[in-house]
Amino acid sequence: MTDKNIGFIGLGVMGQSMAEHILAAGFNVRVFNRTKQKASALVEKGAVWCDSVADLAAASDVIITMVGYPADVEEVFIGPAGILENAPAGALVIDMTTSEPALAEKLWEDGRHKHIRVLDAPVSGGDIGARNATLSIMVGGAPDDFHRALPIFKTMGTHIVHQGKAGNGQHTKMANQIAIASTMISVCESISYAKRAGLDPETVLESIGQGAAASWSLNNLGPKMIQGDDAPGFFIQHFVKDMGIALSAAEAMGMKTPGLGLAYTLYKQMENQGAGLKGTQALFHLFA
């Protein structure tokens, strides 16, 4: 099946770049966002604005959603004005939001009854990965649907893995966020220690960023912590949301996640202090 008409819903920090890469690859791209102004740059480059989710869904072979919260996913998928009621039979819908695994399974099942295919495909890599088209994409759903979506995924990412059935993409993203949560604490502590010891933290990063301590967070967000750059590549409030989903899922499986619990507590403190729209690296302020 040749899918040329792509609908993209959600033009935030990452969605903007992701939709732009799809457009640059030669697809016909329709866009919708709650704030129309955020679509203006894409429209100038050739994307077509749609006035509603329903209009976008009806005119698209593939619909991609990249919104904020599980409630937002439900809003764009379900109901008379939603994707599943307006997309044509045979359409493929890809939710790239980090959301709840159980919701991903439900949407797959709801779509199946309407002859609409659904994948959950959350991403990792933040704004840098979105801009550079180097996102890691974790996909749950039917193998045939994964292969159908692969040409589109390749416009946005460089590491694209089919994780199995519906919901498994979201479970994989939870594993990703759990790993990052404790890592962010250790990066903050490491840089704070370096400063307290009278070291030049940038010089320290030159050493430890190439050794066994190396991580994406250390090498990409560590410099921002040192520079006091809190600009969001990924919002604290969205990370809090993700960690809350992971904590609930882990609890349902009878797991203990003490590192995740501590990170959630610290980031929730930042959110409660009004830092929800800052980048996750702003956690450093609690350690500085």
C-alpha positions in Angstrom: 0.0 0.0 0.0 1.3 3.4 -0.9 0.7 6.0 1.8 1.3 9.5 0.5 -1.2 11.5 2.6 0.0 11.9 6.2 -1.9 13.7 8.9 0.0 15.0 11.9 -1.6 16.1 15.1 0.4 17.8 17.8 3.1 20.4 16.9 4.9 20.9 20.1 8.7 20.9 20.9 9.2 17.6 19.1 6.2 17.3 16.9 7.1 20.4 14.8 10.4 18.9 13.7 9.0 15.4 13.2 6.3 16.7 10.9 8.8 18.8 9.0 11.0 15.7 8.3 8.0 13.9 6.9 7.1 16.8 4.7 10.7 17.1 3.5 10.7 13.5 2.5 8.0 14.2 -0.1 4.8 13.1 1.7 1.6 15.2 1.5 1.3 16.4 5.1 -1.9 17.7 6.7 -1.5 19.2 10.2 -3.7 20.1 13.2 -2.8 21.7 16.5 -4.8 23.3 19.2 -2.8 26.5 18.7 -3.0 27.2 14.9 -0.1 29.6 15.0 2.3 26.8 15.7 1.5 25.3 12.3 2.4 28.5 10.4 6.0 27.6 9.6 5.0 24.1 8.3 2.2 25.6 6.2 4.7 28.0 4.6 6.8 25.0 3.6 3.8 23.2 2.0 1.8 21.5 4.7 -2.0 21.8 4.6 -3.8 23.1 7.7 -7.0 21.3 8.8 -9.5 23.0 11.0 -10.3 19.8 13.0 -9.1 16.4 13.9 -12.1 14.9 12.0 -11.2 16.8 8.7 -7.5 15.7 9.0 -8.4 12.1 9.7 -10.9 11.8 6.8 -8.3 13.0 4.3 -5.3 10.9 5.5 -3.9 7.5 4.8 -1.8 7.6 7.9 -2.5 9.7 11.0 0.2 10.4 13.5 -0.5 11.9 17.0 2.1 13.5 19.2 0.2 15.1 22.0 0.8 15.6 25.7 -1.1 13.3 28.0 -3.1 10.1 27.9 -6.3 12.3 28.2 -5.2 14.2 25.1 -4.7 10.9 23.2 -8.2 9.8 24.2 -9.6 13.2 23.1 -8.2 13.0 19.6 -8.9 9.3 19.1 -12.4 8.7 20.6 -15.8 10.3 20.1 -17.8 11.7 17.1 -15.0 14.2 16.3 -12.2 11.8 16.9 -9.9 9.9 14.6 -11.5 6.5 14.9 -14.9 7.8 13.8 -13.6 9.8 10.9 -10.6 8.0 9.4 -11.4 5.8 6.3 -11.3 2.0 6.7 -7.8 0.7 6.1 -6.1 3.9 7.6 -3.1 3.5 9.8 -3.0 5.5 13.0 0.3 5.9 14.9 0.3 7.3 18.4 3.8 8.6 19.2 2.8 10.2 22.5 4.3 8.6 25.6 1.1 7.3 27.1 -0.4 4.4 29.1 0.2 0.8 27.8 -3.3 -0.2 28.6 -4.7 2.7 26.6 -2.6 1.7 23.6 -4.1 -1.8 23.8 -7.6 -0.4 24.0 -7.1 1.9 21.0 -5.7 -1.0 19.0 -8.8 -3.1 19.8 -11.2 -0.2 19.1 -9.4 0.4 15.8 -9.7 -3.2 14.8 -13.4 -3.1 15.1 -13.5 -0.2 12.7 -11.0 -1.7 10.3 -8.5 0.9 11.3 -4.9 -0.2 12.1 -3.3 1.3 15.2 0.4 1.4 16.4 1.8 2.8 19.6 5.3 4.3 18.8 6.7 6.5 21.5 10.1 8.0 21.0 13.2 8.9 22.8 15.8 11.6 21.9 14.2 14.8 22.9 14.2 18.0 20.9 17.7 17.2 19.7 16.7 13.9 18.3 13.6 15.3 16.7 15.5 18.1 15.0 18.2 15.8 13.7 15.9 13.0 12.8 17.8 10.6 15.0 14.9 9.5 17.4 14.7 6.1 18.9 11.3 4.8 18.0 9.7 1.9 20.0 6.8 0.3 18.3 3.9 -1.9 19.4 1.4 -3.5 17.1 1.0 -5.9 14.2 4.2 -6.7 12.2 2.5 -5.8 8.9 1.5 -2.4 10.2 5.0 -1.8 11.5 6.5 -2.5 8.1 3.9 -0.3 6.5 4.9 2.6 8.8 8.6 2.0 8.4 9.2 4.5 5.5 7.6 7.2 7.6 9.5 6.2 10.8 12.8 6.4 8.8 12.2 10.1 8.1 12.2 10.8 11.9 14.5 8.3 13.5 17.6 6.1 13.1 16.9 3.3 15.6 13.4 1.8 15.0 12.5 -1.4 16.7 9.3 -3.4 16.6 8.7 -4.5 20.3 5.8 -6.8 19.7 2.1 -6.5 20.3 0.0 -3.4 21.0 1.1 -1.7 24.2 4.7 -3.0 24.0 5.9 0.3 22.5 4.6 2.1 25.6 6.0 -0.5 28.0 9.4 -0.1 26.3 9.2 3.7 26.7 8.5 3.2 30.4 11.7 1.1 30.7 13.5 4.0 28.9 12.1 6.6 31.3 12.9 4.5 34.4 16.5 4.3 33.2 16.7 8.0 32.6 15.0 9.0 35.9 17.8 7.7 38.1 20.5 8.8 35.6 19.3 12.4 35.9 19.8 12.3 39.6 23.3 10.9 39.3 24.2 13.5 36.6 23.1 16.3 38.9 25.0 14.8 41.9 28.2 14.3 39.7 28.3 17.9 38.4 27.5 19.3 41.9 30.3 17.2 43.4 32.7 18.5 40.8 31.9 22.1 41.5 32.1 21.6 45.3 35.5 20.0 44.9 36.7 23.1 43.0 37.0 21.4 39.6 36.0 22.9 36.3 32.9 20.9 35.6 33.2 21.3 31.8 36.7 19.8 32.0 35.4 17.0 34.2 32.8 16.2 31.5 35.5 15.8 29.0 36.9 12.9 31.0 33.8 11.2 32.4 31.7 11.8 29.3 34.0 9.4 27.4 34.4 6.7 30.1 32.2 4.2 31.8 29.9 7.0 33.2 29.0 8.2 29.7 25.3 8.6 28.9 23.1 10.7 26.7 21.9 12.6 29.7 25.5 13.4 30.9 26.8 14.5 27.5 23.7 16.4 26.3 22.1 17.8 29.4 25.2 18.0 31.7 26.6 21.0 29.7 23.2 22.7 30.0 23.2 22.3 33.7 26.6 23.8 33.9 25.6 26.8 31.8 22.3 27.3 33.7 20.3 26.7 30.5 16.8 25.5 31.5 15.3 25.7 28.0 13.1 22.7 27.4 14.0 19.9 25.1 11.6 17.8 27.2 9.3 19.5 29.8 9.6 18.6 33.4 5.8 18.3 33.6 5.8 15.7 30.8 8.5 13.7 32.6 6.5 13.8 35.8 3.6 12.4 33.7 5.7 9.6 32.3 7.2 8.6 35.6 3.7 8.5 37.1 2.6 6.1 34.4 5.7 4.0 35.0 5.1 3.9 38.7 1.5 2.8 38.2 2.5 0.1 35.7 5.3 -1.2 37.9 3.0 -1.3 40.9 0.5 -3.3 38.9 3.2 -5.8 38.2 4.3 -6.1 41.8 7.6 -4.3 41.2 9.6 -2.1 43.5 11.2 0.9 41.8 13.0 3.0 44.5 15.1 4.9 42.0 12.1 5.9 40.0 10.2 6.8 43.1 12.9 9.2 44.3 13.2 10.8 40.9 9.5 11.3 40.7 9.5 12.9 44.2 12.2 15.4 43.2 10.8 16.3 39.8 7.3 16.6 41.4 8.9 19.1 43.8 10.2 21.1 40.8 6.8 21.0 39.2 5.2 22.2 42.4 7.6 25.1 42.5 6.4 26.3 39.1 9.2 24.7 37.0 6.9 22.4 35.0 7.7 24.1 31.6 11.5 24.0 32.1 13.7 21.3 30.7 14.4 18.2 32.7 18.0 19.4 33.3 16.6 22.1 35.6 16.6 19.4 38.3 20.2 20.5 38.9 18.9 23.6 40.8 18.0 21.3 43.7 21.6 20.1 43.9 23.6 23.3 43.1 
